[in-house]
Amino acid sequence: MAAGERVVIVGAGVAGLTTAVVLAEAGASVHVIAEQVPGVTSLAAGAMWGPYLVEPKIKVDQWGQRSLEVFRRLAEVPATGVRLTSGIEASRTAETPPDWATTLPGFRPCGPTELPTGFSAGYRFTVPLIDMPTYLSYLLRRLDAAEGTVERRRLASLADAGPATVTVNCTGLGAKDLLPDPDLRPIRGQHVVVTNPGLAEFFSEDTGPSPDLLCFYPHGDTVVLGGTAIDGEGGLVPDDTAAANILARCAEVEPRLATARVLEHRVGARPTRATVRVEVDRREDGAVVVHNYGHGGAGVTLSWGCAEEAHRLLASK
């Protein structure tokens, strides 16, 4: 990739903005086009680093570890919205911990007295928590400092993005119709944001493939409570019943949350496919497209690793 080369990035979720920052800081002339800036689904994320339910494993592990390195550095700067936070991931069955968790600082099995009622196993570790509205604003500021530009516009096709040496497709669920990609499907996620009653640690249940999630992530004065994972649903209107159930599940584990004041509801549609797609697509008309989408619920976790992979692909195109 030559210095000053014009690159258009379509999409302004965490994948698009991170890729834009990486390329702009590497010397490309970056222009981001997106209907929503920042992307709604990324704004709705919890968000805790952790490569959940996403493939291919070898690449995911590499991308996730690279992102973890970057988030640890960003946690040293308060304005990023990234913090290293201790907490517990627990299970109601005697499950072994995921391999990624065992490498995290402070990892150890929980004693019986540390676990809420009904849980049979759990593990404590320290991991990056990301306050997404703050973090996405930070990425936009960093892109601006690298002289990247942003345009709010809906595209009917990637060709509508206009002239560019390379187009980078970070459209998430939008790729289903924009390309089209029939393998892409939504998994609806909902979070409830409440006032923080004094929590300093996170809690997350390993619920496996269940659509009913249980987690709470403290971000200073607020706590993000989760959640849902409704496969095949992409609507973004908050579900009152789902919200009430989220609050009840979280309050059962942490009773102080029962009286916390609800501040807002956040809903997103995780762009999910069998494998994350990060690859070069050389089209019949000579156009070069780099795809970076399909991260499911691990968009934040994989963001820096995938962005740097897109950069490497551009450098060798």
C-alpha positions in Angstrom: 0.0 0.0 0.0 1.6 3.2 -1.2 1.6 6.3 1.0 -1.4 8.5 0.1 -3.3 5.7 -1.6 -7.0 6.3 -1.5 -8.9 3.7 0.5 -12.7 3.8 1.0 -14.0 1.9 4.0 -17.7 1.1 4.0 -19.1 0.7 7.5 -18.4 2.6 10.8 -18.9 0.0 13.5 -15.9 -1.1 15.6 -14.5 -3.1 12.6 -14.8 -0.3 10.2 -13.4 2.4 12.5 -10.5 0.3 13.8 -9.6 -0.6 10.2 -9.8 3.1 9.2 -7.5 4.1 12.1 -4.9 1.4 11.2 -4.8 2.3 7.5 -4.9 6.1 8.1 -2.0 5.9 10.6 -0.1 3.7 8.1 -0.3 6.6 5.6 -3.3 5.8 3.4 -5.9 8.5 2.5 -8.9 7.0 4.2 -12.5 7.9 3.6 -15.2 6.1 5.6 -18.8 5.9 4.3 -21.6 4.6 6.5 -25.3 5.2 7.1 -24.8 5.2 10.9 -21.7 6.7 12.5 -20.8 5.0 14.8 -22.6 1.8 14.0 -25.6 0.9 16.2 -24.6 -2.7 16.8 -21.2 -1.7 18.0 -22.7 1.0 20.3 -24.9 -1.7 21.8 -22.0 -4.0 22.8 -21.3 -4.7 26.4 -18.3 -5.1 26.0 -15.8 -7.6 27.4 -12.9 -9.0 25.5 -13.4 -12.7 24.9 -13.5 -14.8 21.6 -16.9 -16.4 22.1 -18.5 -18.8 19.6 -16.6 -17.6 16.5 -14.5 -19.4 13.9 -11.9 -20.2 12.4 -10.3 -20.9 15.8 -6.6 -20.6 14.8 -7.1 -17.2 13.1 -9.6 -16.1 15.8 -7.0 -16.8 18.5 -4.3 -14.8 16.6 -6.7 -11.9 16.0 -8.0 -11.9 19.5 -4.6 -12.0 21.1 -3.4 -9.1 19.0 -6.5 -7.1 20.0 -5.9 -8.0 23.7 -2.4 -6.5 23.5 -3.7 -3.3 22.1 -6.6 -3.0 24.6 -4.1 -3.5 27.5 -2.2 -0.4 26.2 -5.4 1.6 25.7 -6.4 0.8 29.2 -3.6 3.1 30.4 -5.4 6.1 28.8 -8.7 6.9 30.6 -10.2 8.8 27.6 -10.4 5.6 25.6 -13.1 4.0 27.7 -11.0 0.8 28.1 -10.3 -0.5 31.6 -8.7 -3.7 32.9 -11.3 -5.2 35.3 -11.4 -8.3 37.5 -14.4 -10.5 37.8 -15.9 -13.9 37.5 -17.1 -16.1 34.7 -19.3 -18.9 36.1 -21.2 -22.0 35.0 -24.1 -23.9 36.4 -22.4 -27.1 35.2 -18.9 -28.3 36.0 -17.4 -27.0 32.7 -13.7 -26.6 32.0 -12.6 -22.9 31.4 -12.2 -21.7 27.8 -8.5 -21.9 26.8 -8.3 -18.1 26.2 -9.3 -17.4 29.8 -6.5 -19.5 31.4 -3.9 -17.2 29.9 -5.4 -14.0 31.4 -3.8 -12.3 34.4 -5.1 -13.4 37.8 -6.7 -16.5 36.4 -7.7 -19.0 39.1 -10.7 -21.2 39.9 -13.3 -19.8 42.3 -13.9 -21.2 45.7 -17.5 -22.3 46.5 -18.1 -19.2 48.6 -17.3 -16.9 45.7 -20.1 -18.3 43.5 -23.7 -17.3 43.5 -26.4 -19.8 44.4 -27.0 -22.3 41.6 -23.5 -22.1 40.1 -21.1 -25.1 40.4 -17.9 -23.7 38.8 -16.3 -20.4 38.1 -13.1 -18.7 37.3 -11.7 -15.3 38.2 -9.5 -13.3 35.8 -8.7 -9.7 34.7 -9.8 -8.6 31.3 -10.4 -5.4 29.3 -13.9 -4.0 29.6 -14.8 -1.4 26.9 -17.4 1.3 27.4 -18.5 1.4 23.8 -19.9 4.9 23.3 -16.7 6.4 24.8 -14.5 4.0 22.9 -16.1 4.6 19.5 -15.8 8.4 20.1 -12.1 7.8 20.8 -11.7 5.9 17.5 -13.4 8.7 15.6 -11.1 11.3 17.2 -8.0 9.2 16.4 -9.2 8.8 12.8 -9.6 12.6 12.5 -6.1 13.1 13.9 -4.8 10.8 11.2 -6.7 13.0 8.6 -9.3 10.3 7.8 -12.7 11.6 6.7 -16.2 10.3 7.3 -19.3 10.6 5.2 -22.8 9.6 6.3 -24.5 8.0 3.3 -26.4 4.8 2.5 -25.0 2.7 -0.3 -26.9 0.5 -2.7 -23.8 -1.4 -3.7 -20.0 -1.2 -3.0 -19.6 0.4 -6.4 -21.6 3.4 -5.1 -18.7 4.2 -2.8 -17.0 6.0 -5.6 -13.4 6.0 -6.9 -10.8 4.3 -4.8 -7.7 2.2 -5.2 -9.2 -0.3 -2.7 -12.6 -0.6 -1.0 -12.7 -2.2 2.4 -16.0 -3.9 3.2 -16.8 -3.6 7.0 -20.5 -3.4 6.6 -21.3 -6.2 9.1 -24.9 -7.4 8.6 -25.3 -5.0 5.7 -23.1 -7.3 3.6 -26.0 -9.8 3.5 -27.7 -7.6 0.9 -24.9 -5.4 -0.3 -22.7 -8.2 -1.8 -24.9 -10.3 -1.3 -23.7 -12.9 1.2 -26.5 -15.5 1.9 -24.3 -17.1 4.6 -24.7 -14.1 6.9 -27.5 -13.9 9.5 -28.4 -11.7 12.4 -28.3 -12.7 16.1 -30.2 -10.1 18.0 -28.7 -8.8 21.2 -30.2 -6.5 23.9 -28.6 -4.9 26.9 -30.1 -2.7 29.7 -28.0 0.2 31.0 -28.6 1.1 34.7 -27.0 3.3 37.3 -24.1 1.6 39.2 -25.1 0.7 42.7 -21.4 0.2 43.7 -20.1 -2.6 41.5 -16.5 -2.7 40.6 -16.2 -6.2 39.1 -17.8 -7.9 36.2 -19.8 -11.1 36.2 -20.6 -13.4 33.2 -22.3 -16.7 33.0 -21.1 -19.3 30.4 -24.6 -20.0 28.9 -23.3 -21.8 25.8 -25.8 -21.6 22.9 -28.7 -20.4 25.1 -30.5 -17.2 23.8 -30.8 -16.0 27.4 -27.4 -14.5 28.6 -26.4 -13.3 32.0 -23.7 -10.7 32.5 -23.0 -7.3 34.0 -20.2 -5.0 33.1 -19.5 -1.9 35.3 -18.4 1.2 33.5 -17.9 3.9 36.2 -21.3 5.4 37.0 -23.2 2.9 34.9 -23.6 -0.9 34.5 -24.4 -2.7 31.2 -26.6 -5.7 31.9 -27.1 -8.5 29.4 -28.4 -10.0 27.6 -30.0 -11.9 24.7 -28.8 -13.8 21.6 -31.8 -14.5 19.4 -30.6 -16.3 16.3 -32.1 -15.1 13.0 -33.7 -12.0 14.4 -32.4 -8.5 13.5 -35.0 -6.1 14.7 -33.6 -3.2 16.7 -36.7 -2.2 18.8 -36.2 -2.9 22.5 -38.3 -5.8 23.9 -39.8 -4.9 27.2 -40.2 -8.5 28.3 -36.6 -9.3 27.4 -35.4 -6.3 29.3 -37.4 -7.3 32.4 -35.9 -10.8 32.2 -32.4 -9.4 31.9 -32.9 -7.3 35.0 -34.3 -10.3 36.9 -31.5 -12.6 35.9 -28.8 -10.1 36.9 -30.5 -9.1 40.2 -30.7 -12.8 41.2 -26.9 -12.9 41.1 -26.3 -9.3 42.3 -29.3 -8.1 44.5 -28.1 -4.5 44.4 -29.1 -4.3 40.8 -32.8 -4.8 41.7 -33.1 -1.2 42.6 -30.8 0.4 40.1 -32.4 3.0 37.8 -32.8 2.0 34.2 -31.1 4.6 31.9 -31.4 3.2 28.5 -31.9 0.0 26.3 -29.3 -0.9 23.7 -30.1 -3.3 20.8 -27.9 -4.6 18.0 -27.8 -7.4 15.4 -24.6 -9.4 15.6 -23.4 -10.1 12.0 -22.9 -13.9 12.1 -21.6 -16.5 9.6 -19.9 -19.8 9.8 -16.5 -18.1 9.7 -15.3 -14.5 10.0 -14.5 -13.2 6.5 -11.2 -11.3 6.2 -9.9 -11.7 2.6 -9.1 -10.0 -0.7 -11.8 -10.1 -3.4 -10.5 -9.2 -6.9 -13.5 -8.6 -9.0 -14.1 -9.0 -12.7 -14.2 -5.3 -13.4 -10.7 -5.0 -11.8 -11.9 -3.5 -8.5 -10.1 -4.7 -5.4 -12.2 -5.3 -2.3 -10.9 -6.3 1.1 -13.6 -7.9 3.3 -13.6 -7.6 7.1 -17.0 -8.7 8.5 -19.0 -11.5 10.0 -17.5 -11.3 13.5 -20.7 -12.3 15.3 -20.5 -11.3 19.0 -16.7 -10.9 18.9 -16.4 -7.8 16.8 -14.7 -5.8 19.6 -12.5 -8.8 20.6 -11.2 -9.3 17.1 -11.2 -5.7 16.0 -7.5 -4.8 16.1 -6.3 -8.2 14.9 -8.6 -8.2 11.9 -7.8 -4.5 11.1 -4.1 -5.3 10.9 -4.9 -8.4 8.8 -6.7 -6.1 6.4 -3.7 -3.9 6.3 -1.4 -6.8 5.5 -3.7 -7.9 2.7 -3.6 -4.4 1.2 0.2 -4.3 1.4 0.4 -7.6 -0.6 -2.5 -7.0 -3.0 
